[in-house]
Amino acid sequence: MDELIYGRNPVLEALASGANLQRIYVLKDNPKNKDILAEAKKNGLPVDYHDRQSLTRLCGTENHQGVAAQMAPLAYVEWEDILSVAAEKGEVPLVLICDHLEDPHNLGAVIRSAVCFGVHGIILPKKRSVSVTSAVLKASAGAAMHIKIARVSNLAQTMDRLKEEGFWIAGTDADGESLVDNKALKGPLAIVVGSEGKGMSALTRKKCDFVLRIPMESTINSLNASVATGIVLYEASKLRNQE
């Protein structure tokens, strides 16, 4: 079934990435949509014009920013395809594993951080995890169009396979070893971010080669999953880019 994405950035990113769009929906007489209409014309996409009430009804929210698009479902890849991305770029592979995230806004923010910090792909479990829905696309501001995302039936087995490919698996938790200047972040690496509230599952944690923590001075001992992911990926990116 097709997805309806909405918001200026998600639609512009979808147009720029060559995503499989079928139709564009725009607010009548909205000068802010000139760039989107130009891209739609360039791509030969039909455009439907709506008043605000009609577009809100179509999107199911007022937060559409005057534009939406009908898009074929995001095409997931095999996890091995993520390794090919790194190989084609001649880069040391960096993978993000999401251990049963359930909040689409968290996943969208995680994806956005992953794209910003050079992650080659994201691995999601097929069960008990949010998939890449229109809400995720909106929360990622369209970044999900620019990264390979795989869904796997067995997360633990996939982690074992990554180890066979030479990866270190780094979990994230408040009682892990220090993230700062951790040299293990430089090699082929898969970083695991746990679910909201529960963190990593016991089996996922057991499969990790080491667990990282973010040093904090506050008595608050945990961060939102997407915020923590951004910090870890920043630190990994900084170390991996050092000569």
Secondary structure, DSSP 8 states (H G I E B T S, - for coil): --EEEESHHHHHHHHHHT--EEEEEEETT-GGGHHHHHHHHHTT--EEEE-HHHHHHHHTSSTTTTEEEEE-----B-HHHHHHHHHHHT---EEEEE-S---HHHHHHHHHHHHHTT--EEEEESSSS----HHHHHHTTTGGGGSEEEEES-HHHHHHHHHHTT-EEEEEEEEEEE-TT-GGGGSSEEEEE-BTTTBS-HHHHHH-SEEEE----SS-----HHHHHHHHHHHHHHHHT--
